Amino acid sequence: MTDTEATMPADPQAYLDQVMAEIADEVRARRASGDLPPKLERELDELFLAHSPVAGRGGDLGEALRMVDAATFIDPVVPIESERAAGAVVKKGMRSLLLWYMGWVTHQMSQSAAAVSRALHIVDGRLQELERQLEVQRVPEAGVVEFPALHGPDAWWVEPAVATVATAHGRILHAACGDGWLVRRIVSAGGDAYGVDPRSHVVDRADLGPLDLRAEPVAEHLRAAAPAGLAAIVLSGTVDGMAGGERSQLLSAIGTRLAPGGMLVIHSVSRAAWDGADAPAGADLAPGRPLRPEAWCQLLEQGGYEATTARPGPTGSDFLVTAVRASIVTPYPPAER
Amino acid sequence: MTAAAGGPVAVHQFIPTLNPHDATGTHTLMLRDALRAAGWQSEIFAEAIHDDLAELAYKHWMYPEHAARGDVAIYQFTTSSAVAPYLAEHGMPLILDYHNFTGPEYFDGWEPLSVQRAARAADELALLAPQAVLGLAKSRFSEEELRGAGCRRTAVVPVLADYRRVTAAPDPRVAAELTCLRAGGGADILFVGRVVSSKAQHELVKALWAYRRLYDPRARLHLVGGTSSYEYNKALLGFVHDLGLTGAVHITGEVSDASLAAHFAAADVYLSLSAHEGFGVPLVEAMVAGVPVVTRGAGAVADTVADAALLLAAADPTYVAAALHRACTDDRLRAVLIASGRRRAAELSGDTVAASLVAAIAAVVGRP
């Protein structure tokens, strides 16, 4: 028997699966120990984002214009410091010799850049005016709308949702996570879960411990997440009151961030519950209304999901939709912005 | 089109850009040799040709000077190119040799021109795929894309590549430098690929940061490859500086084959966290060089590495750091990854692949 034969397990894939499971255990232990707090991982993301071009930070025109303004002046007086003996003298001589020529050229370039900058400022001013006019017609973003009896650890759909995602190989996202009640359940069941919620006051109040909870809107979080970086996503209290465009953008972002074969779980209340007298005020204020289960199934199947199922709750007040991201669906999804 | 005796005399190749040191350039040159050995006439036509290969190919618009009745065209589809509409208009029997391309979403926010180019490539794939008599994909992942784009008949055959360059004599100067670094202790983590947002080198830097903090404070990361993205490269350098990793992250730029061999010889582990890979030739090169592979399973990577790598479901730093630690310190795992890597690399190596390619082409267009 050769050394290689002695080393190779009978079933290499099963051996590697076992190693990966042990690595997942190690990750859970590390996270629980606080060796690398979630806050530090987030700070890494933010630090890199700070170096990305303006478009990567949300396409702020004002910031872009400030960069244009800063770069408008082209200095023809080049630095002449040198590490070599007499280098500075030589450079100074060359600079003196060429300055009249370079000065003439750079003056025109600076003038040209300044003209472009002025034009961009005019465009910026007109855009701001347009935005002011459009503001009155703006559809507000949907907030988190939670029903006390349907959004909490005792809700009927929690067990099936946890069972669906807990075995996923990779990170599991819950939005809106609130104080982490579902994240905690998924982690207890063996999943590598974290949560996002736009309600910073709820997240800040939570007893985080080793939990990774982030105070940010789910769509914004997904735009910054790595493509195909999530193994499962659970949405609750998030999509019910979304208007069509916002929902479409969210699904587009999910489509690129959820890994092929990844699970999408959506909990939604029914329209009857949404319009009920005991519905929270957020239901009235939301720009949209919940979709019916059939509509969710159709929407997800058209969007490249398989094995779509809708499971009604016991009182008819809500339902749970589950779907699997197909391995290849729409390779070139529409832009998210 | 079905296989028939007395097939075409010539099977020519078309490619957007013929470069000497990239995966598709090598594939195209090796396929030309295989086609000629099988008895077909075969030339290469390209929109752009590297100076070093000027004697080996023609501009694509020069094809009419070489055209003959019954010619078959193989298009090496790698990106958007003027060659695509040219072939679509020409109407000759077309085989689409699909290398996959990085979708526009991976460049969003970084490279506006690349976004446009990738979107055009998607349009060109949709244009050519339904016309093709055969689609050759490098992985099942790419095959599904080809079918999705309307290609009716497909086959999966890996990239033709010359993996011997990574086991050639290493550059002695580079080898000495790397040995000097290793003398100070700490693992050497290697990634080979262009510095561009889709390759996600910043995720590698994050992983190194976590790995050094949790397991090995003296670990180093070697990023080998040129860049085609000024903005991303600049951001990466700034990120490395801010994290205080300037001495631990070695960004080499483009290197010679001998320098590449030295880097593979010195690496403890090969780590890829690319957001998208159409095949991933460097993954196979690592296997050939006997370096354990840890990789995110993005794009076609899972097809390429099969069961010969630690396949990560996510790129978050803690997870990657834990996998790196295991791959660097578990002797049995290292031995298994190295042995299974060499076996997988043999499955993907030259002669077998060339024969499969020729057989797939002959099955559709007939033998010469």
Boltz contact constraints between the chains, C-beta under 6 A:
constraints:
  - contact:
      token1: [A, 4]
      token2: [B, 339]
      max_distance: 6.0
  - contact:
      token1: [A, 7]
      token2: [B, 335]
      max_distance: 6.0
  - contact:
      token1: [A, 8]
      token2: [B, 339]
      max_distance: 6.0
  - contact:
      token1: [A, 12]
      token2: [B, 307]
      max_distance: 6.0
  - contact:
      token1: [A, 12]
      token2: [B, 340]
      max_distance: 6.0
  - contact:
      token1: [A, 13]
      token2: [B, 307]
      max_distance: 6.0
  - contact:
      token1: [A, 19]
      token2: [B, 333]
      max_distance: 6.0
  - contact:
      token1: [A, 23]
      token2: [B, 322]
      max_distance: 6.0
  - contact:
      token1: [A, 23]
      token2: [B, 323]
      max_distance: 6.0
  - contact:
      token1: [A, 23]
      token2: [B, 326]
      max_distance: 6.0
  - contact:
      token1: [A, 26]
      token2: [B, 322]
      max_distance: 6.0
  - contact:
      token1: [A, 27]
      token2: [B, 318]
      max_distance: 6.0
  - contact:
      token1: [A, 27]
      token2: [B, 319]
      max_distance: 6.0
  - contact:
      token1: [A, 27]
      token2: [B, 322]
      max_distance: 6.0
  - contact:
      token1: [A, 30]
      token2: [B, 318]
      max_distance: 6.0
  - contact:
      token1: [A, 35]
      token2: [B, 214]
      max_distance: 6.0
  - contact:
      token1: [A, 36]
      token2: [B, 210]
      max_distance: 6.0
  - contact:
      token1: [A, 36]
      token2: [B, 318]
      max_distance: 6.0
  - contact:
      token1: [A, 41]
      token2: [B, 317]
      max_distance: 6.0
  - contact:
      token1: [A, 44]
      token2: [B, 206]
      max_distance: 6.0
  - contact:
      token1: [A, 47]
      token2: [B, 242]
      max_distance: 6.0
  - contact:
      token1: [A, 48]
      token2: [B, 202]
      max_distance: 6.0
  - contact:
      token1: [A, 48]
      token2: [B, 239]
      max_distance: 6.0
  - contact:
      token1: [A, 51]
      token2: [B, 235]
      max_distance: 6.0
  - contact:
      token1: [A, 51]
      token2: [B, 238]
      max_distance: 6.0
  - contact:
      token1: [A, 51]
      token2: [B, 239]
      max_distance: 6.0
  - contact:
      token1: [A, 52]
      token2: [B, 235]
      max_distance: 6.0
  - contact:
      token1: [A, 53]
      token2: [B, 231]
      max_distance: 6.0
  - contact:
      token1: [A, 55]
      token2: [B, 109]
      max_distance: 6.0
  - contact:
      token1: [A, 56]
      token2: [B, 109]
      max_distance: 6.0
  - contact:
      token1: [A, 169]
      token2: [B, 313]
      max_distance: 6.0
  - contact:
      token1: [A, 170]
      token2: [B, 313]
      max_distance: 6.0
  - contact:
      token1: [A, 170]
      token2: [B, 314]
      max_distance: 6.0
  - contact:
      token1: [A, 171]
      token2: [B, 314]
      max_distance: 6.0
  - contact:
      token1: [A, 226]
      token2: [B, 315]
      max_distance: 6.0
  - contact:
      token1: [A, 227]
      token2: [B, 275]
      max_distance: 6.0
  - contact:
      token1: [A, 228]
      token2: [B, 298]
      max_distance: 6.0
  - contact:
      token1: [A, 229]
      token2: [B, 314]
      max_distance: 6.0
  - contact:
      token1: [A, 229]
      token2: [B, 315]
      max_distance: 6.0
  - contact:
      token1: [A, 231]
      token2: [B, 313]
      max_distance: 6.0
  - contact:
      token1: [A, 256]
      token2: [B, 105]
      max_distance: 6.0
  - contact:
      token1: [A, 328]
      token2: [B, 144]
      max_distance: 6.0
  - contact:
      token1: [A, 328]
      token2: [B, 145]
      max_distance: 6.0
  - contact:
      token1: [A, 331]
      token2: [B, 145]
      max_distance: 6.0
  - contact:
      token1: [A, 332]
      token2: [B, 103]
      max_distance: 6.0
  - contact:
      token1: [A, 332]
      token2: [B, 122]
      max_distance: 6.0
